[in-house]
Amino acid sequence: MAHDACPLCRKDTKEEFYHDHRRNYLLCRHCHLVFVPSTHYLSQADEKAAYDHHQNSPTDLDYRRFLSRVFDPLQERIAPNSHGLDFGSGPGPTLSVMFEEIGHTVTLYDHFYANNPAALHQTYDFITATEVVEHLHDPSTSLSQLWTLLKPGGYLGLMTKLVRDQQAFATWHYKNDLTHVCFFSRATFEWLANQWQAELEFFHNDVMIFFKPNYPPSMA
């Protein structure tokens, strides 16, 4: 555990944030990510077994309503007939269907269910990752890659529940899912937006939309 640098900013500026009978949770003082040491990661087989129990489907109206929290603000911002990437689309892709229903095209990528490496060698007008970033073992590499795949003028929409403080974390159901290994706060996403020189908006306390400017902001 002592050798676990932050998986987002790579800094070794961590302190204990919380622990329970199953895992320790560390806080990076630089980018404010809360993360579990890599010794607590599940095997790929156990991780996939957990995802196989997900019952998401485009026919599930409650699931569509849940996804509308990121779908609605994104569809208001992207141009007609845009091409998107749904990263971490899962066993029952639904957000992609919602965008396709209004005229966009969407490519799927998922490490377990749509492992199509060619999808990560294109560029996109918009990218979504809903309930994904909390599962990433290497968020630095994965998020940097997504930002590179996003065209200037494009939007990256993320959905994940946000860390508030230690007191709330102690009773937070979100940490109890053993596939969840990274926990982001508003401050973490603000740090990331600063790294990317991106514009950032928050919606519904669990949705973040990054805008990639057509040119780097003036340094003057």
C-alpha positions as CSV (number, residue, x, y, z in Angstrom):
1,M,0.0,0.0,0.0
2,A,2.8,2.4,0.8
3,H,4.0,2.3,-2.8
4,D,0.5,3.1,-4.3
5,A,0.9,6.5,-6.0
6,C,-2.3,8.2,-7.1
7,P,-3.7,6.4,-10.2
8,L,-4.9,9.7,-11.6
9,C,-2.2,12.3,-11.1
10,R,0.7,9.9,-10.3
11,K,1.7,11.9,-7.3
12,D,2.7,10.1,-4.1
13,T,0.9,12.6,-1.9
14,K,-1.6,10.3,-0.2
15,E,-3.1,10.0,3.2
16,E,-5.6,7.5,4.7
17,F,-9.1,8.8,4.1
18,Y,-11.2,5.9,5.5
19,H,-11.0,2.1,6.1
20,D,-13.5,-0.6,6.8
21,H,-13.2,-4.4,7.3
22,R,-12.7,-5.0,3.6
23,R,-10.5,-2.1,2.2
24,N,-8.5,0.9,2.8
25,Y,-9.3,4.2,1.0
26,L,-6.6,6.7,0.3
27,L,-6.9,10.4,-0.5
28,C,-4.6,12.2,-2.9
29,R,-3.8,15.6,-1.5
30,H,-2.8,16.8,-5.0
31,C,-5.9,16.0,-7.2
32,H,-8.3,15.0,-4.4
33,L,-9.0,11.5,-5.8
34,V,-10.0,8.9,-3.2
35,F,-8.8,5.5,-4.3
36,V,-8.2,2.0,-3.0
37,P,-4.8,0.4,-3.1
38,S,-4.2,-2.0,-6.1
39,T,-3.9,-4.9,-3.7
40,H,-7.7,-4.6,-3.3
41,Y,-8.5,-4.9,-7.0
42,L,-10.6,-7.9,-8.0
43,S,-9.4,-10.3,-10.6
44,Q,-10.7,-9.8,-14.1
45,A,-12.9,-12.9,-13.8
46,D,-14.5,-11.7,-10.6
47,E,-14.9,-8.2,-11.9
48,K,-16.7,-9.5,-15.0
49,A,-18.9,-11.8,-13.0
50,A,-20.1,-8.7,-11.0
51,Y,-20.9,-6.9,-14.3
52,D,-22.7,-9.9,-15.7
53,H,-25.4,-9.4,-13.0
54,H,-26.3,-5.9,-14.4
55,Q,-29.7,-6.0,-15.9
56,N,-29.5,-2.8,-18.0
57,S,-31.6,-2.6,-21.2
58,P,-32.9,0.0,-23.7
59,T,-36.4,-1.3,-22.9
60,D,-36.0,-0.4,-19.2
61,L,-37.7,3.0,-18.8
62,D,-36.3,3.6,-15.3
63,Y,-32.8,3.1,-16.7
64,R,-33.5,5.5,-19.5
65,R,-34.6,8.1,-17.0
66,F,-31.4,7.5,-15.1
67,L,-29.3,8.0,-18.2
68,S,-31.3,11.1,-19.2
69,R,-29.3,13.0,-16.6
70,V,-26.3,13.0,-18.9
71,F,-28.3,12.5,-22.2
72,D,-30.4,15.7,-21.9
73,P,-27.6,18.2,-21.4
74,L,-25.4,16.5,-24.0
75,Q,-28.0,16.3,-26.7
76,E,-28.7,20.0,-26.2
77,R,-25.0,20.8,-27.0
78,I,-23.9,18.5,-29.8
79,A,-24.5,19.2,-33.4
80,P,-27.0,17.2,-35.5
81,N,-25.7,13.9,-37.0
82,S,-22.7,13.8,-34.6
83,H,-20.5,10.7,-34.1
84,G,-20.0,9.6,-30.5
85,L,-18.2,6.9,-28.5
86,D,-19.9,5.2,-25.6
87,F,-16.9,4.1,-23.5
88,G,-17.7,1.3,-21.1
89,S,-21.0,0.6,-22.7
90,G,-21.6,-2.5,-20.6
91,P,-23.6,-5.7,-21.3
92,G,-26.8,-3.8,-22.2
93,P,-25.9,-0.6,-24.2
94,T,-28.7,1.9,-23.8
95,L,-27.3,5.5,-23.9
96,S,-26.0,4.8,-27.5
97,V,-29.5,3.7,-28.5
98,M,-30.9,7.0,-27.1
99,F,-28.5,9.0,-29.1
100,E,-29.1,7.0,-32.3
101,E,-32.9,7.5,-31.9
102,I,-32.4,11.2,-32.5
103,G,-30.0,10.9,-35.5
104,H,-26.5,10.5,-34.1
105,T,-24.2,7.5,-34.7
106,V,-22.4,5.9,-31.7
107,T,-19.5,3.5,-31.6
108,L,-19.3,1.2,-28.6
109,Y,-16.2,0.2,-26.6
110,D,-16.2,-1.9,-23.5
111,H,-13.2,-3.9,-22.1
112,F,-15.4,-6.9,-21.4
113,Y,-18.5,-6.6,-23.8
114,A,-17.4,-4.6,-26.8
115,N,-13.6,-5.0,-26.9
116,N,-13.1,-3.3,-30.3
117,P,-9.6,-1.7,-30.3
118,A,-10.4,0.1,-33.6
119,A,-12.9,2.2,-31.6
120,L,-9.9,3.7,-29.7
121,H,-8.2,4.8,-33.0
122,Q,-10.9,7.2,-34.2
123,T,-11.9,10.7,-33.2
124,Y,-15.4,11.7,-32.0
125,D,-17.7,14.7,-31.7
126,F,-18.8,13.5,-28.2
127,I,-17.8,10.7,-25.8
128,T,-19.8,9.3,-22.9
129,A,-18.7,7.2,-19.9
130,T,-21.6,6.6,-17.5
131,E,-20.9,4.8,-14.3
132,V,-17.4,3.9,-15.6
133,V,-14.7,6.0,-14.1
134,E,-15.2,4.6,-10.6
135,H,-14.1,1.2,-12.0
136,L,-10.9,2.3,-13.7
137,H,-7.7,0.8,-12.5
138,D,-5.6,3.4,-14.4
139,P,-7.8,6.5,-14.7
140,S,-4.8,8.6,-15.8
141,T,-4.3,6.6,-19.0
142,S,-7.9,6.0,-19.7
143,L,-9.1,9.5,-19.3
144,S,-6.2,11.0,-21.1
145,Q,-6.9,8.6,-24.0
146,L,-10.5,9.7,-24.2
147,W,-9.6,13.4,-24.2
148,T,-7.2,12.7,-27.1
149,L,-10.0,11.0,-29.0
150,L,-12.3,13.9,-28.6
151,K,-12.3,16.4,-31.4
152,P,-11.8,20.1,-30.7
153,G,-15.3,21.6,-30.1
154,G,-16.4,18.2,-28.7
155,Y,-18.0,17.2,-25.4
156,L,-17.1,14.5,-22.9
157,G,-19.9,13.5,-20.6
158,L,-19.2,11.5,-17.4
159,M,-21.5,10.1,-14.8
160,T,-20.3,9.0,-11.4
161,K,-21.4,9.7,-7.8
162,L,-19.2,12.3,-6.0
163,V,-17.3,12.1,-2.8
164,R,-18.5,14.7,-0.3
165,D,-16.6,14.2,2.9
166,Q,-15.4,11.5,5.3
167,Q,-18.5,11.5,7.4
168,A,-20.7,10.9,4.4
169,F,-18.2,8.4,3.0
170,A,-18.5,6.2,6.1
171,T,-22.2,5.4,5.3
172,W,-21.9,5.7,1.5
173,H,-23.3,2.6,-0.3
174,Y,-21.2,3.5,-3.4
175,K,-17.9,2.4,-1.8
176,N,-19.3,-1.0,-0.9
177,D,-19.2,-2.2,-4.5
178,L,-15.8,-3.9,-4.7
179,T,-15.5,-3.1,-8.4
180,H,-15.5,0.6,-7.5
181,V,-11.9,1.6,-6.9
182,C,-11.7,5.3,-7.7
183,F,-14.0,8.0,-6.1
184,F,-14.1,11.5,-7.6
185,S,-15.1,14.8,-6.0
186,R,-16.0,18.1,-7.6
187,A,-12.4,19.2,-6.8
188,T,-11.0,16.2,-8.7
189,F,-12.9,17.0,-11.8
190,E,-12.0,20.7,-11.5
191,W,-8.3,19.6,-11.3
192,L,-8.8,17.5,-14.4
193,A,-10.5,20.4,-16.3
194,N,-7.5,22.6,-15.4
195,Q,-5.1,20.0,-16.7
196,W,-7.0,19.7,-20.0
197,Q,-7.7,23.5,-20.2
198,A,-11.3,22.4,-20.6
199,E,-14.6,24.0,-19.7
200,L,-16.6,22.0,-17.1
201,E,-20.2,22.0,-16.1
202,F,-21.9,19.9,-13.3
203,F,-25.4,18.6,-13.5
204,H,-27.5,16.6,-10.9
205,N,-24.6,16.1,-8.5
206,D,-23.4,13.1,-10.6
207,V,-22.9,14.4,-14.2
208,M,-19.9,16.3,-15.5
209,I,-19.6,17.6,-19.0
210,F,-16.2,18.8,-20.3
211,F,-16.0,20.9,-23.4
212,K,-12.8,20.8,-25.5
213,P,-12.1,24.3,-26.9
214,N,-11.3,24.6,-30.6
215,Y,-8.0,26.2,-29.6
216,P,-6.1,26.4,-26.3
217,P,-7.3,29.3,-24.1
218,S,-5.1,32.3,-24.2
219,M,-2.2,32.2,-21.6
220,A,-2.1,36.0,-21.4
